[in-house]
Amino acid sequence: MIELSTLTIAQARTALDEKEYSALDLTNAYLENIAKKDGDIHAYLEVWADSARAEAKKADEMIAAGKSLPLTGIPLAIKDNILIKGRIASAASKILENYRASYDATVIEKLKAHGAVFLGRTNMDEFAHGSSTENSAYGPTKNPRDTSRVPGGSSGGSAAAVAGDLALGALGSDTGGSIRQPAAHCGLVGLKPTYGAVSRFGLIAMGSSLDQIGPLTKTTADAEIIFNAIHGHDANDSTSLPDTTREIKKPKTLGVPRAFLASGVDPDVLETFNATLEKLKSAGYEIRDVDMPTLPYGLAVYYVIMPAEVSTNLARFDGIRYGLSVPADSIGVVYTKTRGAGFGPEARRRILLGTFVLSSGYADAYYRKARAVRSLIRKEFEKAFMSVDAIVLPTTPAPAFKLGEKTADPLAMYAEDIFSVPVNLAGVPAVSVPSGTVVRDGVNLPLGFQIIAPQSAEATLFAVALDVESR
């Protein structure tokens, strides 16, 4: 019997190559677990059992021929906003309920070349709008660590699949923390790569200048394996970075923006964060305070720029070209009825807010000022990285909260992103790694320790994250 609760991608790779079990055996073990447990968790919107078994058999043929790659035969879960040819990709929205992708996202092409196994598509906040995976048109996902709580969002389905032993790894997307935050709430490693390091071609866009695809895994080593498989230049993505090799020295100095930590973080979360810093100090790291006075404005800047881009990106879903279409006597009424029926409350809220900040008379007051502050945040990161190798923060200000606790208060929900959104605004990479637990209602809930590095310095993230894991 395969022990899924402790299995990692690296361990599975060794076991598969040494013929301890087959890729089909491994895939069947996950499919059986999904059948047993996902009724309570709701990590998946659709499970592809037949095709997963077929992919596993092909993977076994690759292994037998001595042609295995790092992800050959590895069962993965894919967020519902990443296109797989012939598969429904709904972004957890009614407006795309029956949309089938006509091509593979670049990351899917790369995973297919590895011979990975796709278990199914995972639940998410509609169009990635949320911090809890409660905004899905198909119902919320629950946190496997405590099913009365959220898994985080918007990649909560992907995080719950890995944390609940329903997949060995998963892909999510991160616009303002949507990989790192659910990783923290579910006790996983979640990587948000440098903007442009992983192709966005085939990702249903939320905020085009912010979105990045990345992995959710049990360990840093596993996150690095998936990142190495999916990153690289893509001519289909105009924002894709060129392939370059950046030589990274062993990181020695970590920066802490202490003033930013006064922004509503729970006392025991801050205590756990400081305890992790002490462990890193004992491992030989120098901890320095860094002055980044613009960071507290990141949340406000994000919630101007992101809705503006949402408003633009979701304008294409009009009931005419693809997706849901509600018949009416005039084209204007078709637009109105289709968008009213197809979009949920949070999507509508962000469309309205984005349209407002871009409208005549308000663009100067809001959108252009937000872009100017975004530029300041980028420069603050650049300046800080001149004196430290990486910057560290808690991933979230609190552990996973109860289902329904914040749904009536959008501002309280948005505040969950305070430590994660500056990373997306600056376009730099960051990773969340588990760093202890805090107790809520008698349950030990996991926390995340966030490491932020300069552009294209993912190797720095992995080095520090491994040291956090080993302490």
C-alpha positions as CSV (number, residue, x, y, z in Angstrom):
1,M,0.0,0.0,0.0
2,I,1.3,3.5,-1.0
3,E,1.4,5.9,2.0
4,L,0.1,9.0,0.4
5,S,0.1,11.2,3.5
6,T,3.9,11.4,3.5
7,L,4.7,10.8,-0.1
8,T,6.5,13.6,-2.1
9,I,7.2,14.0,-5.8
10,A,10.9,13.3,-5.3
11,Q,10.1,10.1,-3.4
12,A,7.5,9.0,-5.9
13,R,10.0,9.6,-8.8
14,T,12.5,7.2,-7.1
15,A,9.9,4.6,-6.4
16,L,8.5,4.7,-9.9
17,D,11.9,4.4,-11.5
18,E,12.8,1.5,-9.3
19,K,9.6,-0.2,-10.1
20,E,8.4,-0.3,-6.5
21,Y,4.9,0.4,-7.9
22,S,3.6,1.6,-11.2
23,A,2.3,5.0,-12.3
24,L,-1.1,3.3,-12.7
25,D,-0.9,2.0,-9.1
26,L,-0.1,5.5,-7.9
27,T,-2.9,7.1,-10.0
28,N,-5.4,4.6,-8.7
29,A,-4.4,5.3,-5.1
30,Y,-5.2,9.0,-5.6
31,L,-8.4,8.3,-7.5
32,E,-9.6,6.0,-4.6
33,N,-8.7,8.7,-2.1
34,I,-10.6,11.3,-4.1
35,A,-13.7,9.0,-4.1
36,K,-13.5,8.6,-0.4
37,K,-12.7,12.1,0.8
38,D,-13.5,14.8,-1.8
39,G,-17.2,14.7,-1.0
40,D,-16.4,16.5,2.2
41,I,-13.6,18.7,0.9
42,H,-14.9,19.6,-2.6
43,A,-11.4,20.2,-4.0
44,Y,-12.3,19.1,-7.5
45,L,-14.9,20.3,-9.9
46,E,-14.3,17.4,-12.2
47,V,-12.2,14.2,-11.9
48,W,-10.8,12.6,-15.1
49,A,-10.4,9.1,-13.9
50,D,-10.4,7.3,-17.3
51,S,-8.0,9.6,-19.0
52,A,-5.8,9.8,-15.9
53,R,-5.4,6.0,-16.0
54,A,-4.6,6.1,-19.7
55,E,-2.0,8.8,-19.0
56,A,-0.5,6.7,-16.2
57,K,-0.2,3.7,-18.6
58,K,1.7,5.8,-21.1
59,A,3.9,7.0,-18.3
60,D,4.7,3.4,-17.3
61,E,5.7,2.8,-20.9
62,M,8.1,5.8,-20.8
63,I,9.6,4.5,-17.5
64,A,10.0,1.0,-19.0
65,A,11.8,2.5,-22.0
66,G,14.1,4.4,-19.7
67,K,12.7,7.8,-20.9
68,S,11.3,9.0,-17.6
69,L,11.5,12.7,-16.7
70,P,11.0,14.3,-13.3
71,L,7.2,14.4,-13.5
72,T,6.6,11.2,-15.5
73,G,3.7,9.4,-13.9
74,I,3.2,12.0,-11.2
75,P,-0.5,12.7,-10.5
76,L,-1.3,16.4,-10.5
77,A,-4.4,18.6,-10.0
78,I,-4.9,21.7,-12.3
79,K,-6.7,24.9,-11.3
80,D,-9.9,25.5,-13.3
81,N,-8.5,28.6,-15.1
82,I,-5.7,26.8,-16.9
83,L,-6.7,25.4,-20.3
84,I,-6.4,21.8,-21.3
85,K,-7.5,21.1,-24.9
86,G,-10.9,19.4,-25.0
87,R,-11.5,19.9,-21.3
88,I,-14.0,22.3,-19.7
89,A,-12.2,25.3,-18.2
90,S,-14.9,27.3,-16.4
91,A,-12.8,29.5,-14.0
92,A,-15.5,28.3,-11.5
93,S,-18.0,30.6,-13.2
94,K,-21.5,30.0,-14.6
95,I,-20.6,32.2,-17.6
96,L,-18.0,29.6,-18.8
97,E,-19.8,26.5,-17.4
98,N,-19.7,24.7,-20.7
99,Y,-16.6,26.2,-22.3
100,R,-14.2,23.6,-23.6
101,A,-10.6,24.7,-24.3
102,S,-9.5,24.6,-27.9
103,Y,-5.8,24.4,-27.1
104,D,-3.4,23.6,-24.3
105,A,-1.9,26.2,-22.0
106,T,1.9,26.3,-22.4
107,V,2.4,24.9,-18.9
108,I,0.1,22.0,-19.8
109,E,2.1,21.3,-23.0
110,K,5.2,21.1,-20.8
111,L,3.7,18.8,-18.3
112,K,2.3,16.6,-21.1
113,A,5.9,16.4,-22.5
114,H,7.0,15.1,-19.1
115,G,4.3,12.4,-19.1
116,A,2.5,13.9,-16.0
117,V,-0.9,12.5,-15.0
118,F,-3.9,15.0,-14.8
119,L,-6.3,13.9,-12.1
120,G,-8.9,16.7,-12.7
121,R,-9.7,20.4,-12.4
122,T,-9.9,22.1,-9.1
123,N,-12.3,24.5,-7.5
124,M,-11.4,28.2,-7.2
125,D,-12.8,31.6,-6.5
126,E,-14.7,32.7,-9.6
127,F,-12.2,34.1,-12.1
128,A,-9.7,34.0,-9.2
129,H,-11.6,36.7,-7.4
130,G,-11.2,35.9,-3.7
131,S,-9.1,34.9,-0.7
132,S,-11.1,31.9,0.5
133,T,-12.5,29.8,-2.4
134,E,-16.0,30.7,-1.2
135,N,-16.8,32.7,-4.3
136,S,-17.0,29.6,-6.7
137,A,-20.3,29.3,-8.5
138,Y,-20.2,25.6,-7.6
139,G,-19.8,25.9,-3.8
140,P,-16.9,26.4,-1.4
141,T,-13.9,24.2,-0.8
142,K,-13.1,23.2,2.8
143,N,-9.7,23.1,4.4
144,P,-8.6,19.5,4.9
145,R,-6.9,20.6,8.2
146,D,-10.2,21.7,9.6
147,T,-13.3,21.4,7.4
148,S,-15.0,24.2,9.2
149,R,-12.5,26.6,7.8
150,V,-11.5,28.0,4.4
151,P,-8.5,26.6,2.5
152,G,-7.6,30.1,1.3
153,G,-8.0,31.4,-2.2
154,S,-8.3,31.7,-5.0
155,S,-6.3,28.5,-5.6
156,G,-8.0,26.8,-2.6
157,G,-9.1,23.7,-4.6
158,S,-5.5,23.0,-5.7
159,A,-4.2,23.5,-2.1
160,A,-6.9,21.3,-0.6
161,A,-6.2,18.6,-3.2
162,V,-2.5,18.4,-2.1
163,A,-3.1,18.9,1.6
164,G,-5.9,16.3,1.6
165,D,-3.7,13.7,-0.2
166,L,-6.0,14.0,-3.3
167,A,-3.0,14.9,-5.6
168,L,0.8,14.7,-5.3
169,G,1.1,18.3,-6.6
170,A,-1.0,21.0,-8.2
171,L,-0.9,24.1,-10.3
172,G,-2.5,27.3,-9.2
173,S,-2.4,31.0,-10.2
174,D,-1.3,33.9,-8.0
175,T,-2.5,37.4,-8.7
176,G,-2.2,38.9,-5.2
177,G,-1.3,35.9,-3.1
178,S,-3.6,33.2,-4.5
179,I,-1.0,30.4,-4.4
180,R,0.9,31.6,-1.2
181,Q,-2.1,32.3,0.9
182,P,-3.8,28.9,0.5
183,A,-0.4,27.2,0.9
184,A,-0.1,28.9,4.3
185,H,-3.6,28.0,5.4
186,C,-3.2,24.3,4.3
187,G,0.4,23.8,5.5
188,L,2.0,23.6,2.0
189,V,4.7,25.1,0.0
190,G,3.4,27.6,-2.6
191,L,5.6,29.4,-5.2
192,K,4.7,32.6,-7.0
193,P,7.4,32.8,-9.7
194,T,8.9,36.0,-11.1
195,Y,6.4,37.7,-13.4
196,G,7.1,36.4,-16.9
197,A,9.1,33.4,-15.7
198,V,6.2,31.0,-16.4
199,S,4.1,31.5,-19.5
200,R,0.6,32.9,-19.0
201,F,-0.5,31.6,-22.4
202,G,-3.7,29.6,-21.7
203,L,-4.4,31.1,-18.3
204,I,-7.8,32.7,-18.1
205,A,-6.8,36.3,-17.2
206,M,-7.7,38.1,-14.1
207,G,-5.1,40.9,-13.8
208,S,-2.8,40.6,-16.8
209,S,0.1,42.6,-15.2
210,L,-0.2,40.5,-12.0
211,D,-1.1,36.9,-12.8
212,Q,1.4,34.1,-12.5
213,I,1.1,30.3,-12.6
214,G,2.9,28.3,-10.0
215,P,3.0,25.1,-8.0
216,L,1.5,23.9,-4.7
217,T,3.4,21.0,-3.1
218,K,4.3,19.4,0.2
219,T,8.0,20.3,0.0
220,T,10.3,23.0,-1.4
221,A,12.1,20.3,-3.4
222,D,8.8,19.3,-5.1
223,A,8.0,23.0,-5.8
224,E,11.4,23.3,-7.5
225,I,10.8,20.2,-9.6
226,I,7.5,21.6,-11.0
227,F,8.9,25.0,-11.5
228,N,11.8,23.6,-13.5
229,A,9.4,21.8,-15.7
230,I,7.1,24.7,-16.5
231,H,9.2,27.8,-16.5
232,G,11.0,29.3,-19.6
233,H,10.4,31.7,-22.5
234,D,7.3,31.3,-24.6
235,A,6.8,33.2,-27.9
236,N,3.0,33.0,-27.4
237,D,3.2,35.2,-24.3
238,S,4.4,38.8,-24.9
239,T,5.2,39.2,-21.2
240,S,7.4,36.1,-21.1
241,L,11.0,36.7,-20.0
242,P,13.9,35.5,-22.1
243,D,15.7,32.4,-20.9
244,T,18.7,33.5,-18.8
245,T,20.9,31.9,-16.2
246,R,21.4,34.0,-13.1
247,E,24.2,32.9,-10.8
248,I,23.0,32.9,-7.2
249,K,25.3,32.8,-4.2
250,K,24.2,31.2,-1.0
251,P,21.9,33.7,0.6
252,K,23.1,35.1,4.0
253,T,21.2,38.2,4.8
254,L,17.4,38.5,5.3
255,G,15.5,41.8,5.5
256,V,12.5,42.4,7.7
257,P,10.2,45.4,7.1
258,R,9.4,45.8,10.7
259,A,7.1,48.8,10.4
260,F,4.9,46.8,8.0
261,L,4.4,44.1,10.6
262,A,2.2,46.5,12.6
263,S,-0.5,46.0,10.0
264,G,-3.0,43.9,11.9
265,V,-1.1,40.7,12.3
266,D,-2.3,38.3,15.1
267,P,0.1,38.3,18.1
268,D,0.7,34.6,18.0
269,V,1.3,34.7,14.2
270,L,3.9,37.4,14.8
271,E,5.4,35.3,17.6
272,T,5.8,32.3,15.3
273,F,7.3,34.4,12.6
274,N,9.9,35.8,15.0
275,A,10.7,32.3,16.3
276,T,11.4,31.2,12.7
277,L,13.7,34.2,12.3
278,E,15.6,33.1,15.4
279,K,16.1,29.6,14.0
280,L,17.4,31.1,10.7
281,K,19.7,33.4,12.7
282,S,21.1,30.3,14.5
283,A,21.6,28.7,11.1
284,G,24.0,31.6,10.2
285,Y,21.7,34.1,8.6
286,E,22.0,37.8,9.4
287,I,18.6,39.5,10.0
288,R,18.4,43.2,9.2
289,D,15.5,45.6,9.4
290,V,14.7,47.3,6.1
291,D,12.9,50.5,5.5
292,M,10.0,50.1,3.0
293,P,7.5,52.8,3.9
294,T,5.3,52.4,0.8
295,L,4.5,48.7,1.5
296,P,1.4,49.5,3.6
297,Y,-0.1,51.2,0.6
298,G,0.2,48.1,-1.5
299,L,-3.3,46.7,-0.6
300,A,-5.0,50.0,-1.7
301,V,-2.9,50.1,-4.8
302,Y,-3.7,46.5,-5.6
303,Y,-7.5,47.0,-5.2
304,V,-7.4,49.8,-7.7
305,I,-5.1,48.2,-10.4
306,M,-6.5,44.7,-10.2
307,P,-10.2,45.6,-10.6
308,A,-9.3,47.9,-13.5
309,E,-7.6,44.9,-15.2
310,V,-10.5,42.6,-14.3
311,S,-13.0,45.1,-15.8
312,T,-11.1,45.0,-19.0
313,N,-10.4,41.3,-19.1
314,L,-14.0,40.2,-18.3
315,A,-15.5,42.6,-20.9
316,R,-15.0,39.8,-23.5
317,F,-17.6,37.6,-21.7
318,D,-20.7,39.3,-23.3
319,G,-22.9,36.4,-24.4
320,I,-22.0,36.8,-28.1
321,R,-18.6,35.2,-28.7
322,Y,-18.4,32.2,-26.3
323,G,-19.7,31.0,-23.0
324,L,-23.2,31.6,-21.6
325,S,-25.7,33.5,-23.7
326,V,-29.1,34.5,-22.5
327,P,-31.4,35.3,-25.5
328,A,-33.1,38.7,-25.6
329,D,-34.7,41.1,-28.2
330,S,-31.7,43.4,-28.4
331,I,-28.0,43.0,-28.2
332,G,-27.8,45.4,-25.2
333,V,-30.2,43.3,-23.2
334,V,-28.3,40.1,-24.2
335,Y,-25.2,41.7,-22.6
336,T,-27.1,42.7,-19.5
337,K,-28.9,39.4,-18.9
338,T,-25.9,37.2,-19.8
339,R,-23.5,39.0,-17.5
340,G,-26.1,39.3,-14.7
341,A,-26.8,35.6,-14.8
342,G,-23.2,34.5,-15.5
343,F,-21.2,36.5,-13.0
344,G,-21.4,36.0,-9.2
345,P,-21.4,38.9,-6.7
346,E,-17.7,39.3,-6.3
347,A,-17.0,39.3,-10.0
348,R,-19.7,42.0,-10.4
349,R,-18.2,44.0,-7.5
350,R,-14.8,44.0,-9.1
351,I,-16.1,44.8,-12.6
352,L,-18.0,47.8,-11.2
353,L,-15.0,49.0,-9.1
354,G,-12.6,48.6,-12.1
355,T,-14.9,50.4,-14.5
356,F,-15.3,53.3,-12.0
357,V,-11.5,53.8,-11.5
358,L,-11.0,53.8,-15.2
359,S,-13.9,56.1,-16.0
360,S,-13.5,59.7,-17.3
361,G,-12.9,62.1,-14.4
362,Y,-11.7,59.3,-12.0
363,A,-8.8,57.7,-13.8
364,D,-6.4,60.5,-12.8
365,A,-7.6,60.4,-9.2
366,Y,-7.4,56.7,-8.7
367,Y,-5.9,54.5,-11.5
368,R,-2.9,56.7,-12.5
369,K,-2.0,57.5,-8.9
370,A,-2.1,53.8,-8.1
371,R,0.3,53.1,-10.9
372,A,2.6,55.8,-9.6
373,V,2.6,54.2,-6.1
374,R,3.2,50.8,-7.7
375,S,6.3,52.2,-9.3
376,L,7.5,53.4,-5.9
377,I,6.9,49.9,-4.4
378,R,9.0,48.3,-7.2
379,K,11.8,50.8,-6.5
380,E,11.6,50.1,-2.7
381,F,12.1,46.4,-3.4
382,E,15.1,47.1,-5.7
383,K,16.7,49.3,-3.1
384,A,16.1,46.8,-0.3
385,F,17.7,44.0,-2.4
386,M,20.9,46.0,-2.6
387,S,21.5,45.3,1.1
388,V,19.8,41.9,1.6
389,D,19.5,38.7,-0.3
390,A,15.8,38.2,0.5
391,I,12.9,39.8,2.4
392,V,10.8,37.8,4.8
393,L,7.3,38.4,6.1
394,P,4.4,36.3,7.4
395,T,2.4,35.0,4.5
396,T,-0.9,36.0,6.1
397,P,-1.9,38.1,9.1
398,A,-3.9,35.2,10.6
399,P,-4.5,31.4,10.2
400,A,-7.4,30.0,8.2
401,F,-10.7,31.6,9.2
402,K,-14.1,30.0,9.5
403,L,-16.3,29.4,6.4
404,G,-18.7,32.4,6.1
405,E,-16.8,34.5,8.6
406,K,-15.8,37.2,6.2
407,T,-18.2,36.8,3.3
408,A,-20.4,39.7,4.4
409,D,-17.4,42.1,4.8
410,P,-15.4,42.4,1.6
411,L,-12.9,44.8,3.2
412,A,-12.0,42.3,5.9
413,M,-11.6,39.6,3.2
414,Y,-9.3,41.9,1.1
415,A,-7.2,42.6,4.2
416,E,-6.1,38.9,4.2
417,D,-3.9,39.8,1.2
418,I,-1.9,42.6,2.9
419,F,1.4,40.8,3.1
420,S,1.2,39.1,-0.3
421,V,0.0,41.8,-2.8
422,P,3.2,43.9,-2.9
423,V,5.0,40.9,-4.4
424,N,2.7,40.9,-7.4
425,L,2.8,44.7,-7.8
426,A,6.6,44.5,-7.9
427,G,6.7,41.4,-10.2
428,V,9.3,39.6,-8.0
429,P,9.2,35.9,-6.9
430,A,8.0,34.7,-3.5
431,V,7.4,31.4,-1.7
432,S,5.4,30.5,1.3
433,V,6.7,27.6,3.4
434,P,5.1,26.1,6.5
435,S,6.4,27.6,9.8
436,G,4.6,26.2,12.7
437,T,1.1,26.3,13.9
438,V,-1.3,28.3,16.2
439,V,-4.3,27.1,18.1
440,R,-7.8,28.2,17.2
441,D,-10.8,26.4,18.8
442,G,-8.6,23.6,20.0
443,V,-7.2,22.9,16.5
444,N,-3.6,23.4,15.4
445,L,-3.7,25.5,12.3
446,P,-0.7,25.9,10.0
447,L,1.1,29.2,9.2
448,G,3.2,30.3,6.3
449,F,6.6,32.0,6.3
450,Q,7.0,34.1,3.1
451,I,10.3,34.6,1.4
452,I,10.7,37.3,-1.3
453,A,13.7,37.5,-3.7
454,P,14.9,39.7,-6.5
455,Q,13.6,39.2,-10.0
456,S,14.6,35.7,-11.5
457,A,16.2,34.7,-8.2
458,E,14.0,31.7,-7.5
459,A,17.1,29.8,-6.5
460,T,17.4,32.1,-3.5
461,L,13.9,31.3,-2.5
462,F,14.5,27.6,-2.7
463,A,17.8,27.9,-0.7
464,V,16.2,29.8,2.2
465,A,13.0,27.7,2.1
466,L,15.0,24.5,2.5
467,D,16.7,26.0,5.6
468,V,13.3,26.9,7.0
469,E,12.1,23.3,6.4
470,S,15.2,21.8,8.1
471,R,14.8,23.8,11.3
